[in-house]
């Protein structure tokens, strides 16, 4: 079964790599005409700027990222600038982007870049992958978007585009799989510059046109080649996809606690934190979790602060 799937992906790759591919050219042309103007896509954007954007864009919409991204780079235009500050300042500047451990990981990555690479974001994929907080997706994205290399950059948008266009299903699996990665590799254009453009173009197509709930198929540049459209756009028949809730969750409690700590330049007494959330057991669980994650530092006399 696994061998058959692998052979099928190789067959798709052979078709896509042919001159005049039915998918690459129309998607790239569409991207050239319709891509959003975003600061990290500017040719003048540094590899560090691209790296910051990739950390911030994980599970966070572009509209929320833009102001935080601009403030961040104004304050810390290089990895060395960030590495010279305490990690708590990164958490403070992360503000309300959510998933604040990303701020700690980006700070740790900046320190590693200074220590291992002379303050310059490395271009080698293996070196990127070895940085703290940089996983398979982020390493491929930085190598592709910052350095123009040929890598499969597989986020949710790309997985959805390829699932529909090449396999004919309405939605990809809920969690990424090795098969998704193989399919994305098979779909890459053969030459490096085109592959780098395809990576961002296919991602943009998924973000703007081939959306999860209401795809704009009439505006899609590959609708005549899309296996899902050609099959009659069959509905999704997999397990139910549950949206993430926030109200009343531990995540919300953690956010309330962090907001108080971010707003203070001095250690915060425990009673002040207690006032942020009425459910005491949940509040204590959230605070313990923040401490365990390294986002909050306990001090003597029942005070707390961001990590120094």
C-alpha positions in Angstrom: 0.0 0.0 0.0 2.8 2.4 1.0 4.8 1.5 -2.1 1.8 2.1 -4.3 1.2 5.5 -2.8 4.8 6.4 -3.2 4.8 5.4 -6.8 1.6 7.4 -7.4 3.3 10.5 -5.9 6.3 10.0 -8.2 4.0 9.8 -11.2 2.4 13.1 -10.2 5.8 14.6 -9.9 6.8 13.4 -13.3 3.7 15.0 -14.8 4.2 18.3 -13.0 7.9 18.6 -13.9 7.1 18.4 -17.6 7.5 21.5 -19.7 4.3 23.4 -19.7 2.9 21.9 -16.5 -0.8 22.3 -16.2 -0.5 23.7 -12.6 2.7 25.6 -12.2 2.3 28.3 -14.9 -1.2 29.4 -14.2 -0.6 29.5 -10.4 2.6 31.5 -10.9 0.8 33.9 -13.3 -2.1 34.3 -10.9 0.3 35.1 -8.0 2.2 37.7 -10.0 -1.1 39.5 -10.6 -2.9 39.0 -7.3 -0.3 38.5 -4.5 -0.8 40.6 -1.4 1.8 43.2 -0.8 3.4 42.1 2.5 6.6 43.5 4.1 8.3 40.1 4.5 7.9 39.5 0.7 9.7 42.7 -0.2 12.9 41.9 -2.1 14.7 44.1 0.4 13.4 42.1 3.4 16.3 40.5 5.3 16.4 36.8 6.1 15.8 37.8 9.8 12.7 39.7 8.7 11.5 36.6 6.9 12.3 34.4 9.9 10.4 36.8 12.3 7.3 36.7 10.0 7.3 32.9 9.9 7.4 32.6 13.7 4.6 35.2 14.0 2.4 33.7 11.3 2.1 30.3 12.9 -1.6 29.9 13.8 -2.1 33.7 13.6 -3.8 35.7 10.8 -1.8 38.2 8.7 -3.9 41.2 9.9 -2.9 40.6 13.5 0.7 39.9 12.7 1.4 43.0 10.6 1.5 45.7 13.4 3.4 43.4 15.8 5.9 42.5 13.1 6.6 46.1 12.3 7.1 47.0 15.9 9.4 44.0 16.5 11.7 44.8 13.6 11.9 48.4 14.5 13.1 47.4 17.9 15.2 44.4 16.9 16.2 44.7 13.3 18.9 42.0 13.7 19.2 38.7 15.6 21.9 40.3 17.7 19.6 43.1 18.8 17.1 40.6 20.2 19.7 38.3 21.7 21.1 41.1 23.7 17.8 41.6 25.6 16.3 39.4 28.3 13.8 36.7 27.0 11.1 38.4 29.0 11.3 41.4 26.7 10.5 39.2 23.8 7.4 37.9 25.7 6.4 41.4 26.5 6.7 42.6 22.8 4.8 39.5 21.6 1.8 41.2 23.2 -1.5 39.5 22.2 -0.4 37.4 19.2 -1.1 34.2 21.1 1.0 31.1 21.7 3.7 33.2 23.5 6.2 30.3 23.7 6.9 31.3 20.1 8.5 34.5 21.5 10.8 32.5 23.8 11.8 30.2 20.9 12.5 33.1 18.6 14.7 34.7 21.3 16.5 31.4 21.7 17.0 31.1 18.0 18.4 34.7 17.9 20.9 33.7 20.6 21.9 30.6 18.6 22.3 32.6 15.4 24.7 35.0 17.2 26.7 32.2 18.9 26.9 29.8 15.9 26.6 31.9 12.8 28.1 35.3 13.6 24.7 37.0 13.9 23.5 36.1 10.3 20.5 33.8 9.7 22.1 30.7 8.1 21.1 29.8 4.5 21.8 26.1 4.9 18.7 24.1 5.5 20.3 21.8 8.1 21.7 24.8 10.0 18.2 26.3 10.1 16.6 23.1 11.2 19.1 23.0 14.1 18.0 26.3 15.5 15.8 26.3 18.6 12.1 26.5 17.7 12.7 25.8 14.0 10.9 22.7 12.7 10.5 21.2 9.3 8.0 23.7 8.0 9.8 26.8 9.3 13.2 25.7 8.1 11.8 25.1 4.6 10.0 28.4 4.6 13.0 30.4 5.5 15.3 28.6 3.1 12.7 29.1 0.3 11.4 32.6 1.0 14.6 34.2 2.2 17.2 32.4 0.1 15.3 31.2 -3.0 16.0 27.5 -2.4 14.0 24.5 -3.6 12.0 23.1 -0.7 8.5 21.8 -0.1 6.9 24.4 2.2 3.9 22.6 3.5 1.4 24.6 5.5 -2.4 24.0 5.8 -3.1 26.2 2.8 -0.7 24.2 0.6 -2.0 20.9 1.9 -5.5 21.9 0.9 -4.6 23.1 -2.6 -2.7 19.9 -3.3 -5.4 17.7 -1.8 -8.0 19.2 -4.0 -6.0 19.8 -7.2 -4.1 16.5 -7.2 -6.1 14.0 -5.2 -9.7 15.2 -5.6 -10.6 15.4 -1.9 -12.4 18.3 -0.3 -10.0 18.6 2.6 -6.6 17.2 3.6 -6.2 15.1 6.8 -6.6 17.1 10.0 -2.9 16.6 10.9 0.0 16.7 8.4 1.2 13.3 7.3 4.3 12.0 5.5 2.1 11.5 2.5 1.4 15.3 2.4 5.1 16.0 2.4 5.8 13.5 -0.4 3.0 15.0 -2.5 4.3 18.5 -2.0 7.8 17.4 -2.9 6.5 15.7 -6.0 4.6 18.9 -7.0 7.7 21.1 -6.8 9.0 22.6 -10.1 12.4 21.2 -11.0 14.4 24.4 -11.0 15.2 26.3 -7.8 14.0 29.8 -8.6 10.6 28.5 -9.9 10.2 26.2 -7.0 10.7 29.1 -4.5 8.1 31.1 -6.3 5.7 28.1 -6.5 6.1 27.6 -2.7 4.7 31.1 -1.9 2.3 31.2 -4.8 0.6 27.9 -3.9 0.4 29.1 -0.3 -1.2 32.4 -1.4 -3.7 30.5 -3.6 -4.8 28.5 -0.6 -5.1 31.6 1.6 -7.1 33.7 -0.9 -8.9 31.4 -3.3 -8.8 27.7 -2.3 -10.1 28.5 1.2 -11.4 25.8 3.6 -15.0 26.8 3.9 -16.0 28.8 0.8 -13.5 28.3 -2.0 -13.8 30.7 -4.8 -13.4 28.1 -7.5 -14.7 30.4 -10.3 -11.7 32.6 -9.7 -9.2 29.8 -9.4 -6.5 29.7 -12.1 -6.4 25.9 -12.1 -10.1 25.1 -11.9 -10.0 23.3 -15.3 -7.2 21.0 -14.0 -8.4 20.6 -10.4 -9.3 16.9 -9.7 -11.8 18.0 -7.0 -13.7 20.3 -9.3 -13.6 17.8 -12.1 -15.1 15.2 -9.7 -18.0 17.5 -9.0 -16.6 19.1 -5.8 -17.6 16.2 -3.6 -18.2 17.2 0.1 -15.8 16.4 2.9 -16.5 13.0 4.4 -13.9 12.7 7.0 -14.1 13.1 10.8 -15.7 16.4 12.0 -13.4 19.4 12.2 -14.0 21.2 15.5 -13.1 24.8 15.7 -10.9 25.9 18.5 -12.7 27.6 21.5 -11.1 30.3 23.6 -13.6 31.7 25.9 -13.2 30.3 29.4 -10.2 28.1 28.5 -6.9 27.8 30.2 -5.4 29.6 27.2 -7.6 32.6 28.0 -6.6 32.5 31.7 -2.9 32.4 30.7 -3.5 35.3 28.5 -5.0 37.4 31.3 -2.1 36.6 33.6 0.5 37.4 31.0 -1.3 40.7 30.1 -0.8 41.9 33.7 2.9 40.9 33.8 3.5 42.5 30.4 2.1 45.7 31.5 4.3 45.9 34.6 8.0 46.8 34.7 8.3 45.6 38.2 7.5 42.2 39.8 3.8 41.6 40.3 2.4 40.4 43.7 0.3 37.3 43.6 -3.0 39.0 44.8 -2.8 41.2 41.7 -2.6 38.2 39.5 -5.4 36.5 41.4 -7.7 39.3 40.5 -7.4 38.5 36.8 -9.4 35.2 36.8 -12.3 34.1 39.1 -11.8 30.4 38.9 -9.0 29.7 41.5 -8.1 26.1 40.5 -8.0 27.1 36.8 -6.0 30.2 37.5 -3.4 28.3 39.5 -3.2 25.7 36.8 -2.7 28.4 34.2 0.0 30.1 36.3 1.8 26.9 37.0 1.8 26.2 33.3 3.3 29.6 32.5 6.0 29.0 35.0 6.7 25.5 33.6 6.9 26.9 30.1 9.5 29.5 31.1 7.1 32.4 30.3 6.8 33.5 34.0 9.4 33.6 36.7 8.4 33.1 40.4 10.2 35.3 42.9 10.5 35.4 46.7 7.6 36.9 48.7 5.0 35.6 46.3 5.8 37.9 43.4 6.1 37.1 39.7 7.7 38.6 36.6 8.5 37.9 33.0 11.8 35.9 32.6 14.9 37.9 33.0 
